[in-house]
């Protein structure tokens, strides 16, 4: 008698991250209205399950499988182009979405930001309004002479003040944070857990049962990453089954410019021979396997100050699609100060 083992892929959701939907905003953070319409039409025609972000979060919390081809749509910052150009298209298809907003830019009328009446109207039509800090702050940066305890207390107050303003104006309080600039560290993650928050980064990858609730990945869609053909591949990506990794903290010191990442995986459905990693700015690099399930990867050249990524992918054995994992890094300048941006 022949005994066969059923291999099943780790189901996941793809969370899309947008900023501007406009032809006049910076290309690096924008898709045009025509591109956005094409992408939403593709999701509808290909029968993707576009669900509220809260559904994805709950599935991660409960380690519950999601239907194949599940997608959630998010926008950061709350630009008027979302209300004017994206919302009518989303309404046409009945797609839910989440807007992460910072309060100070809204209340001061910065740039192309929406105002509270516009946000209220979108919320009344089903949009979820969520936390993006008070002033789109670099949350990991301490002020001069600030202790860790003082820093954590300041960030806690910042997020609570933001959440209270959102609830006051929209009636919503979902305790979900999108890290401004995608920057976070382990201490901030622990604080959010204590506060009962979940959080999303800007590192790429599919979200699922192996995702951290304080570092949920998203695929940025803008500029070069708005290409429809590459987006189709990302929409079919799978949640990399990471069971352990070191380090977990993405914040580096000034001297940590070539961090070594060690990751242990559940490899049942992974084509290990086709596993490859990509160092941002340095190209493809094959990992070193230290045992049957654990690999290490390290940049060959120093990472620059600011934000960097290690991305790793491998095809599934049981279905089309790639497992996708991204480790975010954020590093200060050599003197310990931060880039000005």
N, C-alpha and C positions, 0 to 999 in steps of 0.2 A: 504494500500500500504506500502511495506517495502522499506525503503530508506537505501541503503548501501553506505558506505564511502570507496572509493578506497585509499588504503595505498600504497605509492610508496617509495622504498628505495632511499636514497641519493646516487647517483652514484658517483664514485670516480676513481682515478688512484692510482696504487701502484707504487712507485718509489723505485727501488732497488739500494742499495749502495754497491759497491765493492771496494777493494783496490788491493791486489795481486791476480793473477790467476797463482798459482805456487805451486809446491810440496816442494820447498826448503825455502820458506819465512815463517815468524812466523804464526802459525796456527790461532792465534786470529784475524788476519787481512787477512786471505787467504781462497780461495777455490782452489782446485786442478783443473787442466785443464779438468779432467774427470768429476768432479762435475759441472763445468761451462757448459760443453757440454751437460750434462744431463738436466740441468736447461733450457738451451736455446731450446733444443729439446722438452721439455715439453711445453714451451710457444708456440712453433710452432704447435705441434700436437694438443694441446687443443684450438687452434685458438684464442690466446690472441691477442689483438690489441697493438702491440709494437710501440709506437709513439715517436717522438722527445720530449724532455723535454719542449721545447718551447710551444708545443701544450697544455701540461698540465698546464703550467703557464698561458697561455692565457685563458684557460677555468676557472681557478680560478679567474683571473682578471675580467672576464665577468660574473662570476657566472653561467656558462653554463654547462649543464650536459654532461658527457662523456659516450661513449658506455660502457656497462658492459665489464669487463675483459680487461681494459686498463692498460698498463704497460709502464714505462719509465726506461731506464737503465743508471746508472751513475757510474763513477769511480773517486775516489779521489787520488790525488798525482801524477799520471802519471808514474807508474812503467813500465819498459820494458816488463814485463810479459804480460801487456795488449796488447802491439803491437805484441808480439811473439805468445801468446797463446789464447787471447780472440778475437782479431780483426778478425782472419780468420774465427772463428766460427760465429761471428756476421755478417760478410760479406756473409757467406754461406746462412744465413736466411734472409738477407736484413734488419737486425734490426738496427735502428739508436741508437746512444748513445752519452753521454756527458762525457768529461774528464775535471775534475777540477784540475788545475795545479798551483803549486807555482813556482816562477821564480828562486829564488836563488839555490834550489837543482838542477834544470836543468842546469843552467849556470856553477855551480861548479862541475857538474858530480857526485853528491852524490849517494852513494849506487847503487841501481838498477834502477835509473831514466832514462826515455827516454831523448833523445836530441832533439833539434829543428828540424832537418831533419826528424826524425821519426814522430814527432807531425805534421809537415807539410804534410807528406804523409798521415797520418790518416785523417787530415782535408780535404785533396783533395778527399778522398774516403767517405766523408760524416760525419765524426765525428765533434761534436761541442766541441770547446776548451773554457773553462770558468775559472773564477777567484777563486783561493784558497789562496789568499794573497801572498805577496812577498816571505816570508821565512817560510810559514806554521806557522804563528804567533799565539800566544794566544791573540786574538784581544781585549778581555775585560780587560786585565791586564795593569794597568797604571805603568809608570816608576816612580822612586823615585821623590817626590816633583812635580809631573806633575799634573796640574789642569785638570778638565774635559774638558775645552775648548782646552787645549793643546793636550790632549789625542785624542779628536775627530779630530783635525786638522792632527795629525800624522797618524791616521787610514785612513782618507780620502786620504791623499797623498800616503799611502801604496797601497790602492786599485786602485787608478788612475794610479800609476806607473805600477802595475801589468797588468791592463787592456791595457795600452799602449803597453807593451811588447808583449802581446798576439796578439794584432792587428798588430803590426809591423811584427811579424813572421808568422802569419797565415791569416791575413786579416779579422779576426773575432773579434767582440766586442758585446757580447750578454748581458752584464751587469747583470750577474747572478753569485752569490757568494755561494760557499759551505763553511760554517764556519769551519775553522780548529778545530779539536777536538769536533765539534758540540757546541762550546761555543759562547753564545751571551747574550746581555742584552737589556733592553728597549731603552737605549740611542743609542746603536749601531743600533738597528732597525730603530729608527727615522732618524739617519744619512743616512742609506741606502735608505730610502724612499725619502729623500731630494735629494739624488744623482741619483735617478731613477733606483735603483737596486732592484732585488728580491734576496732572500736568502733561502738556504736549510740547515736544521739542521741534526742531527743524531738521533733524537727521532723517535720512530717507529709510524706507523699509516698510513692510506690512506690519500691521498691528494684530496681536492675537494673544493666546494664552501664555506665551513666553515673554510678553512685553511687560516692562515695569510701569506701574500706574502713575509714576512721577517722571517718566521719560518716554511717553508714547510717541512712536515715530510718525512722520508725515512725509509725503512727497511734495516738495515745492513745485509749483507749476508757474513758470514765468521765464521770460527770455529764452535762452537756449533749452531750458527744460520744459518749454511749452510745445515742443515738437510732437505732432500727433502720433507718429510712428513709434517713437521711444516711449511716449505716454501709454500706448497700448500694451507695451511689454510690462511697464510698471503696474498697470491696472490688474495684471494677472499674477503679481508677485505673491509670495507666501511668507509666513512668519517664521523666521529662522529659529529653530528650536535650541536656543542657548540655555544651557542648564547651569553654567557658572562662568564667570569672567573676572579677571583682575587686570588692571584696576577697574573699579566701577566709577570712580570719580573722574569726570571729564575735565576738571580744572587742573591745569598743569602749573608748576612753578616755572620761573624764568629759565632755570637750568634743565628742565625736562623738555628738551626739544626733539627727542627721538623716542617717544614712549613705546614700550613693548606691551602689546596687548595679548593676553592669554585667554583663550575661549574654549570651553568644553561644550560639545554639541550632542544631541540625540541624532544619530546619523541614519536611522532606519530608511528614510525616504530620500536621502541626499546622494546625488552622484558625486562621490568624494573625489574621483579622478578629475572632475571638471570644476573643482572649487578654486576660486580665484579672488584675490583682494585687489583693491585699488586705493592708492594713497593720493589724496587730493594734491594736485600739482606735481606728482611724481610718477603717475601712471600705474600700470599693472604690476603686481608683485605676488608671487606664489607664496602661500603660507608654509611654515615649517611644522610638520606634525610631530609632536613629542610623544604621543601615544595614539591608540586607535581612534580616540574621540576628541583629542585636544590639539589645537594648533596655536602657534605664536606668530605674530606679525609685528614688524617694526620698520618705521620709515628709514630708508637708506640715507636720506639727507635731512638736515634739521627742518622742523616745521617752522613756518613763520609765526610771528606774533599775531594774535587774533584767533579766528576760528578755522579749524581744519576738520577733516573727516578721514577715517579709515572705513571703506565700504567693502563688504564681502558678499559674494553671490555664488550660488550653485544650483543647477537644475534639479527638478524633482524626478524621482524614478517612476512615479505612478501617474503623473499628469503633466500637461504642459504648464510652464511657469517656473520661475526662479525663486528659490529662497533668498532673502535679501536682509542683510544686517549692516547697520551703520553705527560706528562709534564716533560721537562728537568729541572734539577737543577744543579747549579755549586756553590760550597761553598769553601771559603779559609780555611786555618788552623786556629786554635784557636787564634793565635797571629796576624791574618790578612794577613799573607804572603801566597803564593801559593805553592802547591806541585811542586816539580821540576820534569819535564818530557820532 
